[in-house]
Amino acid sequence: MDWFEQLFGVSPDGGSGATEALYTAAAAALVVAIVARRRLVAWTRKSRGRSQH
């Protein structure tokens, strides 16, 4: 996991890969949160439309 070192030319974790793992996990969590929020909003709008009929 040295994409961070290759991309920025620095090794903030001394080459252990911990920083890259943290950034990757944070990015994945952000993507999951965005997708979940969009699906929840869509589901809520769909549910509200059904209850009004």
TIMI-2910 file (N, C-alpha, C, CB; in pm, 1 decimal, decimal comma, always signed):
<rs>
+----------+----------+----------+----------+----------+----------+----------+----------+----------+----------+----------+----------+------+
!      n_x !      n_y !      n_z !     ca_x !     ca_y !     ca_z !      c_x !      c_y !      c_z !     cb_x !     cb_y !     cb_z ! resn !
+----------+----------+----------+----------+----------+----------+----------+----------+----------+----------+----------+----------+------+
!    +83,2 !   -119,5 !     +0,0 !     +0,0 !     +0,0 !     +0,0 !    +87,2 !   +125,2 !     +0,0 !    -94,4 !     +0,2 !   +121,4 !  Met !
!   +160,5 !   +148,6 !   -105,6 !   +236,0 !   +273,5 !   -107,7 !   +183,5 !   +370,8 !   -211,5 !   +381,8 !   +245,5 !   -133,8 !  Asp !
!    +54,5 !   +371,0 !   -236,5 !     -0,2 !   +467,6 !   -330,7 !    +13,4 !   +609,7 !   -278,6 !   -146,0 !   +436,5 !   -359,5 !  Trp !
!     +4,0 !   +627,8 !   -148,8 !    +17,1 !   +761,9 !    -91,4 !   +158,3 !   +815,5 !   -111,6 !    -18,1 !   +760,4 !    +58,4 !  Phe !
!   +257,2 !   +729,4 !    -85,5 !   +396,2 !   +770,6 !   -105,0 !   +424,6 !   +801,8 !   -251,8 !   +491,5 !   +661,5 !    -55,2 !  Glu !
!   +371,4 !   +720,2 !   -342,4 !   +393,1 !   +743,6 !   -485,1 !   +321,9 !   +869,6 !   -532,4 !   +345,5 !   +623,5 !   -566,3 !  Gln !
!   +205,4 !   +893,5 !   -479,0 !   +126,2 !  +1008,6 !   -521,5 !   +181,6 !  +1139,8 !   -467,3 !    -17,6 !   +991,6 !   -477,4 !  Leu !
!   +218,1 !  +1143,1 !   -338,8 !   +260,3 !  +1267,7 !   -274,6 !   +410,2 !  +1277,8 !   -247,7 !   +187,5 !  +1283,6 !   -146,3 !  Phe !
!   +481,5 !  +1167,5 !   -258,0 !   +625,6 !  +1170,4 !   -236,8 !   +668,9 !  +1179,8 !    -91,8 !   +682,7 !  +1283,4 !   -310,2 !  Gly !
!   +578,5 !  +1149,7 !     +1,8 !   +612,1 !  +1148,4 !   +144,8 !   +558,7 !  +1019,2 !   +206,3 !   +552,8 !  +1274,1 !   +218,5 !  Val !
!   +616,5 !   +981,7 !   +318,7 !   +573,1 !   +862,4 !   +389,3 !   +539,3 !   +899,2 !   +533,6 !   +682,1 !   +752,2 !   +384,3 !  Ser !
!   +415,6 !   +941,9 !   +558,4 !   +379,4 !   +988,5 !   +693,0 !   +378,2 !   +878,4 !   +798,2 !   +244,6 !  +1053,2 !   +689,1 !  Pro !
!   +368,5 !   +753,1 !   +757,3 !   +362,9 !   +644,0 !   +853,6 !   +489,7 !   +558,9 !   +851,9 !   +242,4 !   +557,0 !   +825,8 !  Asp !
!   +593,8 !   +607,1 !   +787,8 !   +719,7 !   +533,7 !   +783,8 !   +714,3 !   +408,8 !   +697,7 !   +760,1 !   +496,3 !   +922,1 !  Gly !
!   +619,6 !   +402,5 !   +605,3 !   +609,9 !   +288,4 !   +515,0 !   +527,3 !   +172,5 !   +566,8 !   +744,5 !   +239,9 !   +484,0 !  Gly !
!   +459,2 !   +188,6 !   +679,4 !   +382,7 !    +76,7 !   +735,7 !   +250,3 !    +52,5 !   +663,8 !   +356,1 !   +101,6 !   +882,1 !  Ser !
!   +199,5 !   +151,3 !   +596,6 !    +72,4 !   +137,5 !   +526,8 !    -48,5 !   +173,7 !   +610,6 !    +57,5 !     -1,2 !   +478,4 !  Gly !
!    -28,4 !   +210,1 !   +735,4 !   -140,1 !   +243,2 !   +824,1 !   -215,8 !   +366,7 !   +775,8 !    -89,4 !   +265,7 !   +966,3 !  Ala !
!   -143,5 !   +466,1 !   +728,5 !   -208,6 !   +588,3 !   +681,3 !   -293,6 !   +559,6 !   +557,8 !   -103,9 !   +696,6 !   +649,9 !  Thr !
!   -240,2 !   +480,8 !   +465,1 !   -316,1 !   +446,7 !   +346,0 !   -441,4 !   +367,4 !   +382,5 !   -229,1 !   +367,1 !   +248,4 !  Glu !
!   -429,1 !   +276,2 !   +475,7 !   -544,1 !   +196,7 !   +519,1 !   -650,2 !   +286,5 !   +582,5 !   -499,9 !    +87,3 !   +618,8 !  Ala !
!   -606,6 !   +381,4 !   +662,5 !   -699,6 !   +475,3 !   +725,6 !   -771,2 !   +559,6 !   +621,0 !   -625,5 !   +566,0 !   +824,5 !  Leu !
!   -698,3 !   +613,6 !   +525,3 !   -759,0 !   +695,3 !   +419,7 !   -855,3 !   +613,0 !   +334,8 !   -650,4 !   +756,9 !   +330,7 !  Tyr !
!   -817,5 !   +490,8 !   +304,0 !   -903,3 !   +404,7 !   +224,0 !  -1031,3 !   +369,6 !   +299,2 !   -828,7 !   +277,3 !   +184,5 !  Thr !
!  -1018,2 !   +338,0 !   +426,9 !  -1135,7 !   +305,4 !   +508,2 !  -1227,0 !   +427,1 !   +522,5 !  -1092,8 !   +254,5 !   +647,3 !  Ala !
!  -1169,4 !   +544,8 !   +541,5 !  -1249,0 !   +667,1 !   +553,7 !  -1322,8 !   +696,9 !   +422,9 !  -1158,9 !   +786,4 !   +592,6 !  Ala !
!  -1256,3 !   +680,6 !   +310,9 !  -1319,9 !   +704,0 !   +181,2 !  -1432,8 !   +604,2 !   +157,5 !  -1216,3 !   +694,8 !    +68,0 !  Ala !
!  -1410,2 !   +478,8 !   +191,9 !  -1513,7 !   +376,8 !   +175,5 !  -1633,7 !   +406,3 !   +266,2 !  -1456,5 !   +236,6 !   +206,3 !  Ala !
!  -1608,5 !   +448,4 !   +388,4 !  -1716,9 !   +482,0 !   +480,1 !  -1797,1 !   +601,4 !   +428,4 !  -1661,2 !   +512,1 !   +619,8 !  Ala !
!  -1728,3 !   +697,6 !   +370,1 !  -1795,9 !   +814,3 !   +313,0 !  -1885,8 !   +773,3 !   +196,5 !  -1692,9 !   +918,7 !   +266,3 !  Leu !
!  -1835,2 !   +688,4 !   +109,6 !  -1915,0 !   +641,6 !     -4,3 !  -2037,7 !   +564,2 !    +44,8 !  -1829,3 !   +552,6 !    -98,2 !  Val !
!  -2019,7 !   +477,0 !   +141,3 !  -2131,3 !   +399,9 !   +195,8 !  -2234,9 !   +493,2 !   +259,0 !  -2080,7 !   +297,5 !   +299,9 !  Val !
!  -2190,0 !   +594,2 !   +331,4 !  -2281,6 !   +689,1 !   +394,8 !  -2360,6 !   +767,6 !   +290,4 !  -2204,2 !   +785,5 !   +485,6 !  Ala !
!  -2295,8 !   +810,1 !   +184,9 !  -2364,1 !   +886,3 !    +79,6 !  -2468,2 !   +799,5 !    +10,3 !  -2262,6 !   +940,1 !    -23,6 !  Ile !
!  -2431,4 !   +677,1 !    -24,3 !  -2525,2 !   +586,7 !    -90,5 !  -2642,6 !   +555,0 !     +1,6 !  -2454,2 !   +456,9 !   -133,5 !  Val !
!  -2615,0 !   +527,7 !   +127,7 !  -2721,3 !   +496,2 !   +223,4 !  -2815,2 !   +615,3 !   +240,4 !  -2661,3 !   +455,8 !   +359,4 !  Ala !
!  -2761,7 !   +733,0 !   +247,3 !  -2844,6 !   +854,2 !   +261,9 !  -2934,8 !   +872,5 !   +140,6 !  -2755,8 !   +979,5 !   +280,9 !  Arg !
!  -2879,5 !   +855,4 !    +21,5 !  -2960,4 !   +870,6 !   -100,4 !  -3072,2 !   +767,3 !   -105,6 !  -2872,0 !   +858,1 !   -225,5 !  Arg !
!  -3039,7 !   +644,1 !    -68,5 !  -3142,2 !   +538,9 !    -71,1 !  -3249,3 !   +565,6 !    +34,2 !  -3078,4 !   +400,2 !    -47,9 !  Arg !
!  -3209,1 !   +614,1 !   +151,3 !  -3304,7 !   +644,7 !   +257,1 !  -3397,0 !   +758,0 !   +215,2 !  -3231,8 !   +681,1 !   +386,6 !  Leu !
!  -3342,5 !   +861,1 !   +155,0 !  -3423,9 !   +973,6 !   +109,4 !  -3521,8 !   +926,6 !     +2,3 !  -3334,5 !  +1087,7 !    +54,9 !  Val !
!  -3474,6 !   +847,7 !    -92,2 !  -3561,5 !   +797,2 !   -198,0 !  -3671,5 !   +708,7 !   -139,5 !  -3479,7 !   +718,9 !   -302,1 !  Ala !
!  -3637,7 !   +622,7 !    -46,2 !  -3735,3 !   +534,5 !    +16,6 !  -3837,4 !   +614,6 !    +95,2 !  -3665,9 !   +433,9 !   +107,8 !  Trp !
!  -3790,4 !   +718,6 !   +167,4 !  -3880,4 !   +802,7 !   +246,5 !  -3977,8 !   +876,5 !   +156,0 !  -3800,4 !   +902,8 !   +331,4 !  Thr !
!  -3928,2 !   +931,2 !    +46,5 !  -4016,9 !  +1001,2 !    -47,8 !  -4119,0 !   +905,2 !   -107,6 !  -3935,0 !  +1067,7 !   -160,2 !  Arg !
!  -4075,3 !   +784,3 !   -139,5 !  -4164,7 !   +685,0 !   -197,4 !  -4271,5 !   +644,3 !    -95,3 !  -4085,1 !   +561,5 !   -244,9 !  Lys !
!  -4232,0 !   +626,8 !    +29,5 !  -4325,2 !   +588,1 !   +134,8 !  -4426,6 !   +698,0 !   +162,7 !  -4249,6 !   +553,8 !   +262,2 !  Ser !
!  -4382,4 !   +820,9 !   +161,5 !  -4474,6 !   +933,4 !   +185,7 !  -4576,3 !   +945,5 !    +73,4 !  -4396,7 !  +1065,5 !   +200,2 !  Arg !
!  -4533,0 !   +918,5 !    -47,5 !  -4624,5 !   +924,2 !   -161,6 !  -4733,9 !   +820,1 !   -150,6 !  -4548,5 !   +905,3 !   -291,6 !  Gly !
!  -4701,8 !   +702,0 !    -98,8 !  -4800,3 !   +595,0 !    -84,2 !  -4901,0 !   +627,2 !    +26,0 !  -4730,4 !   +462,0 !    -54,4 !  Arg !
!  -4855,8 !   +686,6 !   +135,8 !  -4945,3 !   +710,2 !   +249,3 !  -5043,1 !   +822,8 !   +222,8 !  -4865,2 !   +741,3 !   +373,3 !  Ser !
!  -5015,6 !   +907,6 !   +127,3 !  -5105,0 !  +1019,8 !    +99,2 !  -5219,6 !   +979,2 !     +7,7 !  -5027,4 !  +1134,4 !    +36,5 !  Gln !
!  -5211,5 !   +863,8 !    -57,2 !  -5316,4 !   +822,6 !   -151,7 !  -5428,2 !   +753,8 !    -79,5 !  -5260,2 !   +730,5 !   -259,7 !  His !
+----------+----------+----------+----------+----------+----------+----------+----------+----------+----------+----------+----------+------+
</rs>
